[in-house]
Amino acid sequence: MQGRWSRVVRTPLGLTATALVVLVLALACLGPVLWGTGADAVNTDDILALPSAEHWAGTDNLGRDILLRSLVAARPSILLALVAIVISVVIGLLLGAAPFVLGRRTGRLVSAAVNIAVAFPGILLALFFAVVFGAGATGAVLAIGLSGAPAFARLTQTLVAGIAARDYVAAARIAGVGRFRVLFRHVLPNIAEPLVVNATIGAGSALLSFTGLSFLGLGVQSPSYDWGRLLYDGIGAIYVNAAAALAPGAAVLLAGLAFNLFGESVAKGLGIPAGFGLRALATTRAAAVPEPAVHGEEDHEPSDDVVLDVRDLEVTFPGPTGPVRLVRGVSFEVRRGEAVGVVGESGSGKSLTALAITRLVADHGRVDAARLDLLGHDLLAPDTAVRRRLLGTSLAMVFQDPMTSFNPTRRIGAQLAEVATHHQGKTRREAMARAVDRLAAVRIPDAEARARQYPHEFSGGMRQRAMIGMGLMGKPALIVADEPTTALDVTVQQQVLDLLAAIREADDVALVLISHDVTVVGEVCDRVLVMYAGRVVEDLPAAGLATAAQHPYTRALVEAVPDMATDLTRPLATIPGRPVGPADAPPGCAYADRCPLADARCRAEDPPLVATEGRHRVACWHPGEPVRPTEDLFETVESL
Amino acid sequence: MAVNVTVTSPTAARPWARFGVRRLGRLLVSLWVLVTASFAMIHLIPGDPVRGALGPTAPMDLVEARRHALGLDDPLVTQYLHYLEGLLTGDLGTSISSQLPVSDIVAQRLPATLSLAVLAFLAAVVVAIPLGVAMGVLTRRGHGRRTELAFTTTSVVVATVPDFLIGVALIYVFGIRLEWFPVAGNETASAYLLPVFSLAIGPAAILARIVRVEMVGVLEADFVRTARAKRLPARTVYLGHALPNAVTAALTLGGLLLSAMVAGTVLVENVFAWPGLGSTIVQSILTKDYPVVQAIVLVYGVGVLVTNLVVDIALALLDPRSTIRED
C-alpha cells in the first residue's frame, strides 16, 4: 500500500498534481486568515481600478482588491465542492449498494432508476435541482451533490457486482452471514479504493460545476462570494478590467486541474502498469557472443520447384536491456506441394518464424535473413504495390484463433471479396461471386447466404474454413497455417486438417503448418522442423518421427505422446525441466540443461545443424545416441 | 449442417426486431420519467411557487387568480393529466412573467441552441476522429512513446478546462485584445466561431483520447493482422478495418459527450449572450417563471434521450453484435 502510493508521487505528473492539491488545500485553510480583512476592505475612492502595483488584478465596484478576494474565495469554493462530492458519494453508495442488500426485485428497480438518471448529463440534473432548491449556496450544494449521485451509484453498482461474484463473498453468504455484514465486512473495504480515487476526480468536477452554477447566478449570492460569483461579477466588467474575470478564472482552473490530475495519477499509479508482454519474456539479454552461422548447409542453388527459401532468419525484438533475438538463424526450404510441419513448445519461436516468413511481425520487431524468397521474389525488399499483389494472391495465412481473426464489423463475404478487388482488379460483384465460390470450395453450406453473414454468426470450425477460403481467393503457392486447429473443438479439428490436405492435393499448394502437436504434424506433413529456443534442432521426414529421430529433444517429444502401445500403468513420459526462452539461450546447446546426453562440449558450444542423410538435418553433438533408460527419467520426474 | 442454416436465416431478422422493441421500451420509460420529473419539479419547490414568483407584496387575490390560471388548485392527479394532455397537444403553458405561450418561447429560442450544439458536435467529431486515428497509428505498440505522453497530457488538461472558462478566455483574447470576432449574439456567421470552439474543444479532446486508445488496442487485434495478411494497403487496414472497430467504443462515449454538450450549451450561451434556451432558462429560474423552466428542462431532456437513441441505432448499425450482446 505504502509503496503503491509513493509510486504515484514519483511520476512527474503525479508529483506536480500532489503539490498543486497541497497548495490549493493550504490556500483554502490559510487564505481567509491571511487576507480576509484585506479582501473585504471597502475603498470607495478607488472603485473599478485597473491592475496596478497596489492592486495586481484591480478593484471591484466597491474598491475591494480582486486578487485578494480570489485568494480568499478558495475556502468557500473548495468547501462547497467537497460537501457536494460527499453528498454524491453517500447517496451514490446507498443507491449503488441497494441492489445487493434489497434482493432481486427491488434492487432491479433501483438500478433501472439509476440507469435512467445516469443518461442525463450532470448539468441538466443540477439545473433541475437548482430550480427545486432555489438559487443560493445551499440549493447549489444540494443540486451539485444530487446530480453527481447517479454516476457514483452506477460505479458502486459495478464494483459491488464485481466483488459479489468473488468466491469468498459467495462462501460467506452460503455460510449464512447476513447481507449487511457481508456488505460491510467484505464488499465495501474492497471497493473503497476506486471510490476514493473517483471521488477525488469528482471533487475537481464538482468544483468546476459549482463555479458554473455560481457563474450563472444560481449559486453563492452576494455578499458572500466564491470563484464562480467573482467570475460572474468579473465578466460584467470584462471590457473595463479583464483581470477581474481572469483572476478568479485562473484560480478555479488551477484548483480543478489539481484535483483532476491528482485523481487521475492516483488511479494510474494504483492500477497495474500496462507493459509489453514481451518484456516479461525477454528479461535477459541474448548472449553477446554472435551465434555461429548455420553450418553444414549444402550450398545448393534453389531448384525451380522451391516455393519458399529461408536462410539464416533472425527475428529481434527490443528488450529492456537491449535487443533480444527470438528466432536465431533458421534455415529451410519448402518445395511445391510439400507440407512442412514446424513443432516446438511455446516460446520456441515457431509462430514468430511463421510471422516472419509472411512479413507480419509487429513492426517494432526486426526481421533479418541472408535470404527470404517466395517464388524467387525477395520478401525483405521494400513494400510496393507489385509485391503486395504477389503476396496477397500467392501466399495465404491461416491464424490460430478463428474467433478473433475476422473483423467483427464486416460481413464474411466482403472480407473475402476484398482480396479480389484490391489485388485482382475485380469489380465488387465479380469479387463477391468469387467469394461465394470460395466459401463453397471450403465446404461451407449455403455459401451465398453465409457470405452475407457476420463472423459471429459462424461457428468456430466454419470460420476457420472461411479463413482458408480467404487464402484461396488468389492462387496460393504457399499456405502458412499457425496452429490452425488449436482453438477448435476436437471434432472439427479433423475437418480443417482434411480440408488443408485436400487443397494441397488439388492445386499442388505448399503448406507450412505450425503446431505444438507432434501427432497432427506427423499425420499431415511430409517433413518436420523441430524448433527449440529459436533454432531448428532437427529437420526430418515426418514418416521417420517415431523411428529415425536423432535429436534427444525430438525423441522426447515423440515419447511424450501416448499411443495405443503406451503402458498406462506408468506415469506418462514428460520432458524434465523447463524450456529455455531464446532470450536466455546459453552459449552452448540450449537443450543441454534438460538433455540426458549433455556433456561439457554441449554446454560450451552450440552444435550446428548438419545434414546426416538426404534432407535429414540435426543439430546435436550426440545424434542418435541411446538416452538413459526411461525408468531413470520417470524417477527424475517423480522426484521433482 | 443444413439444419443449422435454415434455422439461422429467419432469425437473422429477429435480433433487429428485438432490439427495436427493447430500445423503444427504454425510450418510453425514460420519457415518462422525464415528463413526470418536470411535472413534479414545480410541486417539489418548498412553499408556494406562485407566491414565490410574484413576490411577497403581491395581493392575495392576484396570487389566487394566478394559481387558478395555472391549475394549481386542482387535485394533483387532475393536474398531472392536464399536464400530459397539454404536452400531447403542444401546449406547454403560459409564462408567468411575460404571459406568452411557453411553446412560442421555446420555438423561438430552440433553433439558436440546436445549431450551436450540432455545430459543436460536428466540429468535435471532425477534429477528434482523424486526430485520434493518427495518434493511434503513431503511438501503436512500440512507437512514439513521447508523442503519446505529450498527447495524453495535453488532452487531459484541455478536457479539464470547463467550456465557460474557455469562453471567457476566448472573449478576452479574440474579442477584446484582437477584436477579431464578435463576442455576443448570433447575428453573423463569425459569431458562431467562439461559442462553437468553447463548446467543442473539451469533448474533442476526450473523444480523440478515446479513439486513440481504441485504435492502439484494435491495431493489436488478430483481425488487423488478417487484413495485413491480405496485403491490403495501409490506408485500407487503418480506415477500413481498424477504424470501424475503434469507433464503436468511441461512439458509446461520444454519445454521452453529445448529450453533455446539449446541456453544456447552457453555460456557453450565458457567456456569449447567445439568444437560446440556455440564457432563457437561467433568466427564468432567477425570475421563478416555472412554466418556462419546466418546458425547457423537458426540451433538454428530450434532446438527450433522442441523442442517446440515435447513438444506439448508429452503434447497432456499425457493430451488429451490440444488438444481440445485451439481453
Interface residues (C-beta under 8 A of the other chain):
Chain A: L13 A112 A113 I116 A119 F120 P121 G122 I123 L124 L127 F128 A130 V131 V132 G134 A135 G204 L208 S209 T211 G212 F215 L216 G217 L218 L231 I235 I238 Y239 A242 A245 L246 G249 V252 L253 G256 L257 N260 L261 E264 F276 P318 T358 L360 A362 D363 H364 A385 R388 R389 L391 G392 M397 F399 D401 T404 S405 F406 N407 P408 T409 R410 Q415 E418 V419 H422 H423 P445 D446 A449 R450 Q453 Y454 H456 E457 S459 M467 M470
Chain B: M1 A2 N4 V5 T8 S9 A12 V29 S30 V33 A37 M41 L44 I45 P46 R141 G142 H143 T153 V156 V157 T160 V161 P162 F164 L165 V168 A169 I171 Y172 I176 A221 D222 F223 R225 T226 A227 R228 A229 K230 R231 L232 P233 T236 G240 H241 P244 N245 T248 L256 S259 A260 V262 A263 G264 V266 L267 N270 V271 I281 V282 I285 L286 Y290 V293 V297 Y300 G301 V304 L305 N308 L318 D319 P320 R321 I324
